[in-house]
Amino acid sequence: MRLFCGLTLPADVRDALGDWQRQSLRCAARVIEPRNLHLTLAFLGQRPGEDVGPVADALAAATRSLSEPIRLSPLRYRETQSVAMLVLADEEERAGRLAHGLHELLERIGVYKPEARPWLPHVTVLRFGSPPRLRPPLPDLAPFSPSGAAVYHSVLARGGARYEVLESVSLSEMQLGG
């Protein structure tokens, strides 16, 4: 199974990003469907199915360290050689601390090797063979909090990957600090 951990976006945020994609990202690139939009915390790659439980436990433990809600907002649009992303401002680096804590827990159980580059809070919005060099306006999106965190299975399919939530953890504000 191709596994990764990510932050889930509230439906209204996914819908707003979908509208922005349709209006601002017109090109030959493959648009990521709004239902697949998320923030990757840790990509684990190919893992046996029995790793899902321990990974979900690590994700739940990492989220319990949050004492205040994660607050994200659009910062800039960025293209790499193969993807375009909406980079997000991470208020007080709460999402970054969550990612770092999760990386340590996953490394400890032997399912993750940290990447050399620092974690960047972003939502991948396009995939392409060569950068389209777009300069879209940022989406009109108020600061938001992720609705949860999840262990995802990335199912490769013709026309792009489909992401299935295997295990999830709520990040409701009522649970934080309690």
C-alpha atoms as an extended CHARMM CRD file, in Angstrom:
* protein
*
       178  EXT
         1         1  MET       CA              0.0000000000        0.0000000000        0.0000000000  PROA      1               0.0000000000
         2         2  ARG       CA              1.2360000000        3.5200000000       -0.8090000000  PROA      2               0.0000000000
         3         3  LEU       CA              0.6460000000        5.2990000000        2.5070000000  PROA      3               0.0000000000
         4         4  PHE       CA              0.8760000000        8.8770000000        3.6750000000  PROA      4               0.0000000000
         5         5  CYS       CA             -0.3940000000       10.9530000000        6.5810000000  PROA      5               0.0000000000
         6         6  GLY       CA             -2.0870000000       14.2540000000        5.9120000000  PROA      6               0.0000000000
         7         7  LEU       CA             -4.3110000000       16.9890000000        7.2170000000  PROA      7               0.0000000000
         8         8  THR       CA             -7.8430000000       16.9270000000        5.8540000000  PROA      8               0.0000000000
         9         9  LEU       CA             -9.4770000000       20.1130000000        4.6730000000  PROA      9               0.0000000000
        10        10  PRO       CA            -13.0030000000       21.1710000000        5.6270000000  PROA      10              0.0000000000
        11        11  ALA       CA            -15.5160000000       20.7130000000        2.7840000000  PROA      11              0.0000000000
        12        12  ASP       CA            -16.0310000000       24.4650000000        2.3500000000  PROA      12              0.0000000000
        13        13  VAL       CA            -12.2570000000       24.9860000000        1.9370000000  PROA      13              0.0000000000
        14        14  ARG       CA            -12.0280000000       22.1510000000       -0.6120000000  PROA      14              0.0000000000
        15        15  ASP       CA            -14.9870000000       23.6480000000       -2.4890000000  PROA      15              0.0000000000
        16        16  ALA       CA            -13.4550000000       27.1490000000       -2.4800000000  PROA      16              0.0000000000
        17        17  LEU       CA            -10.1210000000       25.7640000000       -3.7110000000  PROA      17              0.0000000000
        18        18  GLY       CA            -11.9530000000       23.8170000000       -6.4360000000  PROA      18              0.0000000000
        19        19  ASP       CA            -13.6420000000       27.0350000000       -7.6110000000  PROA      19              0.0000000000
        20        20  TRP       CA            -10.2640000000       28.8150000000       -7.5820000000  PROA      20              0.0000000000
        21        21  GLN       CA             -8.6720000000       25.9940000000       -9.5810000000  PROA      21              0.0000000000
        22        22  ARG       CA            -11.3960000000       26.1710000000      -12.2540000000  PROA      22              0.0000000000
        23        23  GLN       CA            -11.1790000000       29.9670000000      -12.5200000000  PROA      23              0.0000000000
        24        24  SER       CA             -7.4380000000       30.5770000000      -12.1420000000  PROA      24              0.0000000000
        25        25  LEU       CA             -5.5270000000       27.4640000000      -13.1730000000  PROA      25              0.0000000000
        26        26  ARG       CA             -6.5920000000       27.0360000000      -16.7920000000  PROA      26              0.0000000000
        27        27  CYS       CA             -3.8830000000       25.0970000000      -18.6030000000  PROA      27              0.0000000000
        28        28  ALA       CA             -3.0720000000       21.6590000000      -19.9890000000  PROA      28              0.0000000000
        29        29  ALA       CA             -2.0110000000       20.3760000000      -16.5480000000  PROA      29              0.0000000000
        30        30  ARG       CA             -3.9920000000       17.8130000000      -14.5600000000  PROA      30              0.0000000000
        31        31  VAL       CA             -6.0210000000       19.5570000000      -11.8750000000  PROA      31              0.0000000000
        32        32  ILE       CA             -6.1900000000       17.7370000000       -8.5270000000  PROA      32              0.0000000000
        33        33  GLU       CA             -9.8290000000       17.0030000000       -7.7890000000  PROA      33              0.0000000000
        34        34  PRO       CA            -11.1650000000       18.9430000000       -4.7830000000  PROA      34              0.0000000000
        35        35  ARG       CA            -12.0240000000       15.6740000000       -2.9620000000  PROA      35              0.0000000000
        36        36  ASN       CA             -8.2870000000       14.7910000000       -3.0910000000  PROA      36              0.0000000000
        37        37  LEU       CA             -6.9760000000       18.1160000000       -1.7510000000  PROA      37              0.0000000000
        38        38  HSD       CA             -5.0580000000       17.7700000000        1.5270000000  PROA      38              0.0000000000
        39        39  LEU       CA             -1.7860000000       18.7630000000        3.2300000000  PROA      39              0.0000000000
        40        40  THR       CA              0.7120000000       15.9170000000        3.3410000000  PROA      40              0.0000000000
        41        41  LEU       CA              2.3740000000       15.5530000000        6.7240000000  PROA      41              0.0000000000
        42        42  ALA       CA              4.5330000000       12.5100000000        5.8840000000  PROA      42              0.0000000000
        43        43  PHE       CA              4.7750000000       10.3460000000        2.7670000000  PROA      43              0.0000000000
        44        44  LEU       CA              5.6100000000        6.7720000000        3.7300000000  PROA      44              0.0000000000
        45        45  GLY       CA              5.6290000000        5.1110000000        0.3080000000  PROA      45              0.0000000000
        46        46  GLN       CA              5.0000000000        1.3980000000       -0.1400000000  PROA      46              0.0000000000
        47        47  ARG       CA              4.1880000000       -0.1970000000        3.2200000000  PROA      47              0.0000000000
        48        48  PRO       CA              2.5810000000       -3.4990000000        4.2260000000  PROA      48              0.0000000000
        49        49  GLY       CA             -1.0450000000       -3.3240000000        5.3490000000  PROA      49              0.0000000000
        50        50  GLU       CA             -0.1130000000       -4.2410000000        8.9240000000  PROA      50              0.0000000000
        51        51  ASP       CA              1.6360000000       -0.8520000000        9.2310000000  PROA      51              0.0000000000
        52        52  VAL       CA             -1.6730000000        1.0470000000        9.0410000000  PROA      52              0.0000000000
        53        53  GLY       CA             -2.5280000000        0.5010000000       12.7290000000  PROA      53              0.0000000000
        54        54  PRO       CA              0.8260000000        1.6460000000       14.1440000000  PROA      54              0.0000000000
        55        55  VAL       CA              0.9020000000        4.6120000000       11.7400000000  PROA      55              0.0000000000
        56        56  ALA       CA             -2.6250000000        5.6000000000       12.8090000000  PROA      56              0.0000000000
        57        57  ASP       CA             -1.5760000000        5.3070000000       16.4610000000  PROA      57              0.0000000000
        58        58  ALA       CA              1.4290000000        7.5780000000       15.8090000000  PROA      58              0.0000000000
        59        59  LEU       CA             -0.7870000000       10.1030000000       14.0220000000  PROA      59              0.0000000000
        60        60  ALA       CA             -3.2760000000       10.1140000000       16.9120000000  PROA      60              0.0000000000
        61        61  ALA       CA             -0.4430000000       10.5690000000       19.4250000000  PROA      61              0.0000000000
        62        62  ALA       CA              1.0230000000       13.4490000000       17.4210000000  PROA      62              0.0000000000
        63        63  THR       CA             -2.3310000000       15.2250000000       17.2070000000  PROA      63              0.0000000000
        64        64  ARG       CA             -2.7930000000       14.9340000000       20.9810000000  PROA      64              0.0000000000
        65        65  SER       CA              0.2050000000       17.2680000000       21.3290000000  PROA      65              0.0000000000
        66        66  LEU       CA             -1.8190000000       20.1240000000       19.8190000000  PROA      66              0.0000000000
        67        67  SER       CA             -2.9770000000       22.5750000000       22.4610000000  PROA      67              0.0000000000
        68        68  GLU       CA             -4.3970000000       25.1570000000       20.0460000000  PROA      68              0.0000000000
        69        69  PRO       CA             -6.0080000000       24.8840000000       16.6170000000  PROA      69              0.0000000000
        70        70  ILE       CA             -3.8430000000       24.9010000000       13.5090000000  PROA      70              0.0000000000
        71        71  ARG       CA             -4.5640000000       28.0470000000       11.4920000000  PROA      71              0.0000000000
        72        72  LEU       CA             -3.5940000000       28.1720000000        7.8190000000  PROA      72              0.0000000000
        73        73  SER       CA             -4.0290000000       30.7780000000        5.0910000000  PROA      73              0.0000000000
        74        74  PRO       CA             -2.9100000000       31.1890000000        1.4660000000  PROA      74              0.0000000000
        75        75  LEU       CA              0.6170000000       32.6080000000        1.2170000000  PROA      75              0.0000000000
        76        76  ARG       CA              1.7760000000       32.0870000000       -2.3850000000  PROA      76              0.0000000000
        77        77  TYR       CA              1.4370000000       29.9640000000       -5.5030000000  PROA      77              0.0000000000
        78        78  ARG       CA              4.5010000000       27.8760000000       -6.4150000000  PROA      78              0.0000000000
        79        79  GLU       CA              5.4460000000       25.5520000000       -9.2670000000  PROA      79              0.0000000000
        80        80  THR       CA              8.1020000000       22.8300000000       -9.1790000000  PROA      80              0.0000000000
        81        81  GLN       CA              9.1420000000       20.5980000000      -12.0890000000  PROA      81              0.0000000000
        82        82  SER       CA              6.0600000000       18.3870000000      -11.7220000000  PROA      82              0.0000000000
        83        83  VAL       CA              3.4730000000       20.0310000000       -9.4530000000  PROA      83              0.0000000000
        84        84  ALA       CA              1.8990000000       23.3580000000       -8.6030000000  PROA      84              0.0000000000
        85        85  MET       CA              1.0040000000       24.1120000000       -5.0350000000  PROA      85              0.0000000000
        86        86  LEU       CA             -0.6760000000       26.6470000000       -2.8610000000  PROA      86              0.0000000000
        87        87  VAL       CA              1.8480000000       27.3260000000       -0.0970000000  PROA      87              0.0000000000
        88        88  LEU       CA              0.1540000000       28.1410000000        3.1920000000  PROA      88              0.0000000000
        89        89  ALA       CA              1.0880000000       30.4210000000        6.0530000000  PROA      89              0.0000000000
        90        90  ASP       CA              1.1440000000       28.3580000000        9.2500000000  PROA      90              0.0000000000
        91        91  GLU       CA              0.1650000000       30.5600000000       12.2090000000  PROA      91              0.0000000000
        92        92  GLU       CA              2.6590000000       30.0300000000       15.0370000000  PROA      92              0.0000000000
        93        93  GLU       CA              4.0010000000       27.0070000000       13.1030000000  PROA      93              0.0000000000
        94        94  ARG       CA              1.4820000000       24.6750000000       14.7340000000  PROA      94              0.0000000000
        95        95  ALA       CA              1.1480000000       22.4620000000       11.6440000000  PROA      95              0.0000000000
        96        96  GLY       CA              4.9360000000       22.3910000000       11.3330000000  PROA      96              0.0000000000
        97        97  ARG       CA              5.3300000000       21.2470000000       14.9290000000  PROA      97              0.0000000000
        98        98  LEU       CA              2.6870000000       18.5740000000       14.3490000000  PROA      98              0.0000000000
        99        99  ALA       CA              4.5290000000       17.3610000000       11.2220000000  PROA      99              0.0000000000
       100       100  HSD       CA              7.8770000000       17.3050000000       13.0280000000  PROA      100             0.0000000000
       101       101  GLY       CA              6.4460000000       15.3990000000       15.9960000000  PROA      101             0.0000000000
       102       102  LEU       CA              4.7720000000       12.9060000000       13.6660000000  PROA      102             0.0000000000
       103       103  HSD       CA              8.0230000000       12.4060000000       11.7450000000  PROA      103             0.0000000000
       104       104  GLU       CA              9.8230000000       11.5440000000       14.9880000000  PROA      104             0.0000000000
       105       105  LEU       CA              7.1370000000        9.0500000000       16.0180000000  PROA      105             0.0000000000
       106       106  LEU       CA              7.0330000000        7.4090000000       12.5840000000  PROA      106             0.0000000000
       107       107  GLU       CA             10.8150000000        7.1920000000       12.4500000000  PROA      107             0.0000000000
       108       108  ARG       CA             10.8400000000        5.6090000000       15.9080000000  PROA      108             0.0000000000
       109       109  ILE       CA              8.5120000000        2.8000000000       14.7580000000  PROA      109             0.0000000000
       110       110  GLY       CA             10.6160000000        2.2740000000       11.6360000000  PROA      110             0.0000000000
       111       111  VAL       CA              8.1480000000        3.3000000000        8.9110000000  PROA      111             0.0000000000
       112       112  TYR       CA              9.5350000000        6.6970000000        7.8920000000  PROA      112             0.0000000000
       113       113  LYS       CA             12.8260000000        8.2600000000        6.9260000000  PROA      113             0.0000000000
       114       114  PRO       CA             12.7000000000       12.0690000000        7.2500000000  PROA      114             0.0000000000
       115       115  GLU       CA             13.2860000000       14.0420000000        4.0850000000  PROA      115             0.0000000000
       116       116  ALA       CA             16.3680000000       16.2490000000        3.7950000000  PROA      116             0.0000000000
       117       117  ARG       CA             14.2990000000       19.3170000000        2.9340000000  PROA      117             0.0000000000
       118       118  PRO       CA             12.1910000000       21.0270000000        5.5910000000  PROA      118             0.0000000000
       119       119  TRP       CA              8.4610000000       20.3330000000        5.6800000000  PROA      119             0.0000000000
       120       120  LEU       CA              6.4170000000       22.9430000000        3.7680000000  PROA      120             0.0000000000
       121       121  PRO       CA              2.7060000000       23.4550000000        4.4800000000  PROA      121             0.0000000000
       122       122  HSD       CA              1.0430000000       23.3020000000        1.0630000000  PROA      122             0.0000000000
       123       123  VAL       CA             -1.8010000000       21.8830000000       -0.9750000000  PROA      123             0.0000000000
       124       124  THR       CA             -0.8490000000       20.3620000000       -4.3290000000  PROA      124             0.0000000000
       125       125  VAL       CA             -3.3220000000       21.7450000000       -6.8850000000  PROA      125             0.0000000000
       126       126  LEU       CA             -1.8770000000       20.6710000000      -10.2870000000  PROA      126             0.0000000000
       127       127  ARG       CA              0.3460000000       17.9300000000      -11.7230000000  PROA      127             0.0000000000
       128       128  PHE       CA              2.1250000000       18.3500000000      -15.0530000000  PROA      128             0.0000000000
       129       129  GLY       CA              4.9460000000       17.2300000000      -17.3220000000  PROA      129             0.0000000000
       130       130  SER       CA              6.4060000000       20.7130000000      -17.6250000000  PROA      130             0.0000000000
       131       131  PRO       CA              5.5990000000       23.8090000000      -15.5710000000  PROA      131             0.0000000000
       132       132  PRO       CA              2.8630000000       25.9600000000      -17.1310000000  PROA      132             0.0000000000
       133       133  ARG       CA              4.3820000000       29.0560000000      -15.4960000000  PROA      133             0.0000000000
       134       134  LEU       CA              1.0850000000       30.3930000000      -14.2390000000  PROA      134             0.0000000000
       135       135  ARG       CA              0.7570000000       33.4630000000      -12.0430000000  PROA      135             0.0000000000
       136       136  PRO       CA             -2.7200000000       33.1010000000      -10.5950000000  PROA      136             0.0000000000
       137       137  PRO       CA             -4.1180000000       35.3510000000       -7.9040000000  PROA      137             0.0000000000
       138       138  LEU       CA             -4.3240000000       33.7200000000       -4.5050000000  PROA      138             0.0000000000
       139       139  PRO       CA             -7.7000000000       32.2170000000       -3.6400000000  PROA      139             0.0000000000
       140       140  ASP       CA             -9.9790000000       34.4110000000       -1.5750000000  PROA      140             0.0000000000
       141       141  LEU       CA             -9.8330000000       32.1450000000        1.4320000000  PROA      141             0.0000000000
       142       142  ALA       CA            -10.0460000000       33.2300000000        5.0520000000  PROA      142             0.0000000000
       143       143  PRO       CA             -7.7110000000       31.5840000000        7.5750000000  PROA      143             0.0000000000
       144       144  PHE       CA             -8.9380000000       28.0620000000        8.2700000000  PROA      144             0.0000000000
       145       145  SER       CA             -8.2510000000       25.0460000000       10.4550000000  PROA      145             0.0000000000
       146       146  PRO       CA             -7.9140000000       21.5130000000        9.0980000000  PROA      146             0.0000000000
       147       147  SER       CA            -10.8860000000       19.3420000000        9.9920000000  PROA      147             0.0000000000
       148       148  GLY       CA             -8.7410000000       16.3540000000       10.8730000000  PROA      148             0.0000000000
       149       149  ALA       CA             -5.7330000000       14.2260000000       10.1360000000  PROA      149             0.0000000000
       150       150  ALA       CA             -5.7370000000       10.9130000000        8.3250000000  PROA      150             0.0000000000
       151       151  VAL       CA             -3.7340000000        7.9470000000        7.1700000000  PROA      151             0.0000000000
       152       152  TYR       CA             -4.3130000000        7.7680000000        3.4240000000  PROA      152             0.0000000000
       153       153  HSD       CA             -3.8580000000        5.0200000000        0.8660000000  PROA      153             0.0000000000
       154       154  SER       CA             -2.7570000000        6.4710000000       -2.4670000000  PROA      154             0.0000000000
       155       155  VAL       CA             -4.3060000000        4.2890000000       -5.1610000000  PROA      155             0.0000000000
       156       156  LEU       CA             -2.6190000000        4.8530000000       -8.5070000000  PROA      156             0.0000000000
       157       157  ALA       CA             -5.0790000000        4.8810000000      -11.3820000000  PROA      157             0.0000000000
       158       158  ARG       CA             -5.2710000000        6.0150000000      -14.9490000000  PROA      158             0.0000000000
       159       159  GLY       CA             -5.8770000000        9.7480000000      -14.8670000000  PROA      159             0.0000000000
       160       160  GLY       CA             -4.2620000000       10.2300000000      -11.4610000000  PROA      160             0.0000000000
       161       161  ALA       CA             -4.0930000000        8.9000000000       -7.9540000000  PROA      161             0.0000000000
       162       162  ARG       CA             -7.1520000000        8.5280000000       -5.7490000000  PROA      162             0.0000000000
       163       163  TYR       CA             -6.7120000000        8.9910000000       -2.0080000000  PROA      163             0.0000000000
       164       164  GLU       CA             -8.6350000000        6.7400000000        0.3610000000  PROA      164             0.0000000000
       165       165  VAL       CA             -8.8250000000        7.5750000000        4.0690000000  PROA      165             0.0000000000
       166       166  LEU       CA             -7.9540000000        4.4430000000        6.0530000000  PROA      166             0.0000000000
       167       167  GLU       CA             -7.9340000000        5.9330000000        9.5610000000  PROA      167             0.0000000000
       168       168  SER       CA             -8.7520000000        9.4540000000       10.7120000000  PROA      168             0.0000000000
       169       169  VAL       CA             -8.4580000000       11.6750000000       13.7540000000  PROA      169             0.0000000000
       170       170  SER       CA            -10.7010000000       14.6950000000       14.3710000000  PROA      170             0.0000000000
       171       171  LEU       CA             -9.0610000000       18.0520000000       15.0700000000  PROA      171             0.0000000000
       172       172  SER       CA            -12.1430000000       19.7740000000       16.3930000000  PROA      172             0.0000000000
       173       173  GLU       CA            -11.3840000000       22.7920000000       18.5590000000  PROA      173             0.0000000000
       174       174  MET       CA            -13.3290000000       21.1990000000       21.4180000000  PROA      174             0.0000000000
       175       175  GLN       CA            -10.7520000000       18.3880000000       21.6520000000  PROA      175             0.0000000000
       176       176  LEU       CA             -7.7380000000       20.6820000000       21.7020000000  PROA      176             0.0000000000
       177       177  GLY       CA             -6.2070000000       21.3760000000       25.0410000000  PROA      177             0.0000000000
       178       178  GLY       CA             -8.4390000000       18.8260000000       26.6990000000  PROA      178             0.0000000000
